[in-house]
Amino acid sequence: MKTCFNTITAGLDRRLEDIIAACTKSGFDGMELDLRAIDEAASRLSINDIRQRLADGGLAAVSVMAFDLAPFAVDGAALDRFKRGAAVAQEVGAPILLTFCFAPVPEGMSEEAALEVAGKRAALYAEVAGPTKIALEPIGRAELMGGPVAALDIARRTGSANVGVMMDTFHYYLSQVPDADVLKIPLEKLFIVHVNDSEDRPIAELKDAHRMHVGEGILPLNHDLELLRKLGYDGYLSVEIFREQYWKQPVEQVVADAKSSLDLWLGTQEK
């Protein structure tokens, strides 16, 4: 499997060029690029500059993220942002657009009807994305798309081979996704995996801010890795953490700690 760093892990106000440099130094294989980081760097870096810096560092542009599926939206803001992200992804050479959905089922609407609406929305996104893949991200404890079964259902309804799912160790833990559901994910539909750990708190209390570096918390990561191996997954393991403690650290330190903890965990599991 290949290592990847999600720019979110370094913080929301960090310079993209500094994150790229740190990922190069630490030896990551790829990066997920938050559209906000790209926008922040726009006054300093063109998309071609970003592509070149990634290439010079031996880094793949793994995804551009993150976009709200917003299946029941009444305005065009989410779709407009997705369109912009799709254009950026093609320019920077990223094969995946990470798309989440935390929407509840609207009052008075059946789950089947809600999934149908979400499928049509995802189909529209797929049309906009063109050749770029869309990885649907279930959000922990979300009502409509809280796990891979619903995400795969929505992907199926699009009729597009370019719409699949992703796995996030934190969100799958929050939703208590059964092993059987993970093992039902077709390998060709599992586009990327986020790896992160978590503080030891009751599941109902856990939030994104409680994520930690791999191997430092209580998530069943060894078991998750075994499931991925059973699926035959050999793609990117991307470190995505929303921890303010890390965001206050120097970029180089956050990136180095993410890589060393990931390498230590993977190395332990390979023995």
C-alpha positions in Angstrom: 0.0 0.0 0.0 1.1 3.6 -0.6 1.4 6.4 1.9 -0.5 9.7 1.5 -0.9 12.9 3.4 -4.1 15.0 3.5 -3.3 18.7 3.7 -6.1 19.1 6.4 -3.8 17.2 8.8 -1.3 20.2 8.8 -4.0 22.7 9.4 -6.4 25.0 7.6 -4.1 28.1 7.4 -0.8 26.5 6.3 1.0 27.3 3.1 0.5 24.6 0.5 4.1 24.9 -0.7 5.4 24.2 2.9 3.2 21.1 3.1 4.5 19.8 -0.2 8.1 20.4 0.9 7.5 18.6 4.2 5.8 15.6 2.4 8.7 15.4 0.0 11.2 15.4 2.9 9.3 12.8 4.8 8.9 10.5 1.9 5.2 10.3 1.4 4.0 8.8 -1.9 1.1 11.2 -2.5 -1.0 14.0 -1.2 -4.7 14.8 -1.0 -5.2 18.5 -1.7 -7.9 20.5 0.1 -9.4 23.0 -2.3 -9.1 25.6 0.4 -5.3 25.1 0.5 -5.2 25.5 -3.3 -7.3 28.6 -3.2 -5.1 30.1 -0.4 -2.0 29.5 -2.5 -3.5 31.0 -5.6 -1.8 34.4 -5.2 1.6 32.6 -5.1 1.3 29.4 -7.0 -0.4 28.5 -10.3 -1.8 25.0 -10.8 1.2 24.3 -13.0 3.5 25.3 -10.2 1.7 22.9 -7.8 1.9 20.1 -10.3 5.6 20.8 -10.8 6.4 20.9 -7.1 4.5 17.6 -6.6 6.4 16.0 -9.4 9.8 17.3 -8.2 9.0 15.8 -4.8 8.0 12.5 -6.2 4.4 13.0 -5.0 1.2 12.0 -6.7 -1.8 14.2 -6.6 -4.2 11.6 -5.1 -7.3 13.7 -4.7 -8.9 17.1 -4.5 -11.2 17.4 -1.6 -13.7 17.8 0.0 -17.1 18.4 -1.6 -20.6 18.1 -0.1 -22.9 15.9 -2.1 -25.8 18.0 -0.7 -28.5 15.8 -2.2 -31.3 18.0 -1.0 -29.8 21.4 -1.5 -32.1 24.1 -2.7 -29.4 26.4 -4.0 -26.4 25.8 -6.3 -23.5 26.6 -4.0 -22.4 23.0 -3.4 -22.7 22.2 -7.1 -20.8 25.3 -8.1 -18.0 24.5 -5.7 -17.9 20.9 -7.0 -17.6 22.2 -10.6 -14.6 24.3 -9.6 -13.1 21.4 -7.8 -13.5 19.1 -10.8 -11.7 21.6 -13.0 -8.9 22.0 -10.5 -8.6 18.2 -10.2 -8.1 17.8 -13.9 -5.6 20.6 -14.1 -3.5 19.3 -11.2 -3.8 15.7 -12.4 -5.7 14.3 -9.4 -7.8 11.2 -10.3 -10.3 11.5 -7.4 -12.8 14.0 -6.1 -13.6 13.3 -2.4 -17.3 13.8 -1.8 -19.0 13.5 1.6 -22.6 13.3 2.6 -23.9 13.9 6.1 -27.4 14.8 5.1 -30.3 13.3 7.1 -33.3 11.8 5.4 -35.8 14.7 5.1 -38.9 14.5 7.3 -41.7 12.7 5.5 -39.4 11.1 2.9 -38.7 7.4 2.8 -35.2 6.1 2.9 -35.6 4.6 -0.6 -36.8 8.0 -2.0 -33.9 9.7 -0.3 -31.3 7.3 -1.8 -32.9 7.8 -5.2 -32.5 11.6 -4.9 -28.9 11.2 -3.7 -28.2 8.8 -6.6 -29.5 11.4 -9.1 -27.4 14.1 -7.4 -24.3 11.9 -7.6 -25.0 11.2 -11.2 -25.0 14.9 -11.9 -21.7 15.2 -10.1 -20.3 12.3 -12.2 -21.4 14.1 -15.4 -19.5 17.2 -14.2 -16.5 15.2 -13.1 -16.0 13.6 -16.5 -13.1 11.2 -16.3 -12.3 12.0 -12.7 -13.5 9.5 -10.1 -15.8 10.4 -7.3 -15.2 8.8 -3.9 -18.3 8.9 -1.8 -17.3 9.3 1.9 -19.8 8.0 4.5 -19.8 10.2 7.6 -19.9 8.5 11.0 -23.4 8.2 12.4 -24.9 10.0 9.4 -28.5 9.0 8.8 -28.5 8.7 5.0 -24.9 7.7 4.2 -23.3 6.5 7.3 -21.5 3.4 5.9 -20.4 1.7 2.7 -23.7 -0.1 2.0 -25.6 3.2 1.5 -22.6 4.7 -0.3 -22.5 1.8 -2.8 -26.2 2.0 -3.3 -26.0 5.6 -4.2 -23.0 4.9 -6.5 -25.0 2.1 -8.2 -27.9 4.4 -8.9 -25.6 6.8 -10.9 -24.9 4.1 -13.5 -21.3 5.5 -13.6 -18.2 3.4 -13.2 -16.4 6.5 -12.0 -18.4 6.7 -8.8 -17.2 4.6 -5.9 -16.6 4.8 -2.2 -13.9 5.4 0.3 -13.1 4.1 3.8 -12.2 6.2 6.8 -11.1 4.3 9.9 -12.6 7.0 12.2 -16.0 7.3 10.4 -16.4 3.6 10.0 -15.7 3.2 13.7 -18.2 5.8 14.6 -20.9 4.1 12.5 -19.8 0.7 13.8 -19.7 -0.7 10.3 -19.7 -4.5 10.4 -16.8 -6.4 8.9 -19.2 -8.1 6.5 -20.2 -4.7 5.0 -16.5 -3.8 4.4 -15.8 -7.1 2.8 -18.7 -6.6 0.4 -17.0 -3.5 -1.1 -15.9 -4.4 -4.7 -12.2 -3.8 -4.9 -12.7 -1.7 -8.1 -15.1 0.6 -6.1 -12.8 1.3 -3.2 -10.9 4.3 -4.4 -9.0 5.5 -1.3 -8.7 4.8 2.4 -8.2 7.4 5.2 -6.3 6.2 8.2 -6.3 7.9 11.6 -6.6 7.0 15.2 -8.8 8.3 18.0 -8.9 9.2 21.7 -10.5 6.7 24.0 -13.9 8.2 24.5 -17.5 6.9 24.2 -18.4 6.7 20.5 -21.3 9.1 21.0 -18.8 11.8 22.2 -16.3 11.4 19.5 -15.7 14.2 17.0 -13.2 14.9 14.3 -11.1 16.9 16.7 -10.5 13.7 18.7 -8.5 12.1 15.9 -4.8 11.2 16.5 -1.8 9.9 14.7 -2.0 6.3 13.6 -1.1 3.9 16.4 -1.6 6.4 19.3 -5.3 5.7 20.0 -7.9 3.0 20.4 -9.2 2.3 16.9 -8.9 -1.3 15.7 -6.5 -0.4 12.9 -4.7 -3.8 12.8 -8.1 -5.3 12.2 -9.0 -2.7 9.6 -5.7 -3.4 7.7 -6.5 -7.1 7.7 -9.9 -6.4 6.1 -8.2 -4.3 3.5 -5.7 -7.1 2.7 -8.6 -9.5 2.4 -10.1 -7.2 -0.2 -6.8 -7.0 -2.0 -6.6 -3.3 -1.6 -3.1 -1.9 -2.5 -4.0 1.8 -2.9 -3.3 4.9 -0.8 -3.5 5.1 2.9 -4.1 8.8 3.5 -3.6 10.4 6.9 -6.5 12.8 7.6 -6.6 14.3 11.1 -8.5 17.4 12.4 -6.6 18.0 15.6 -5.9 21.6 16.7 -2.9 20.5 18.8 -1.2 19.4 15.6 -2.3 22.5 13.7 -0.3 24.6 16.2 2.9 22.6 15.5 5.3 23.4 12.7 4.2 22.0 9.4 7.4 19.9 9.1 6.8 18.3 12.5 3.1 17.4 11.8 4.0 15.8 8.5 7.1 14.0 9.9 5.1 12.6 12.9 2.3 11.5 10.5 4.8 9.6 8.3 6.8 8.1 11.1 3.7 6.8 13.0 2.2 5.4 9.7 5.5 3.7 8.9 5.9 2.3 12.4 2.3 0.9 12.3 2.7 -0.6 8.8 6.1 -2.0 9.7 4.8 -3.7 12.8 1.9 -5.3 10.8 4.3 -6.6 8.1 6.3 -8.7 10.7 
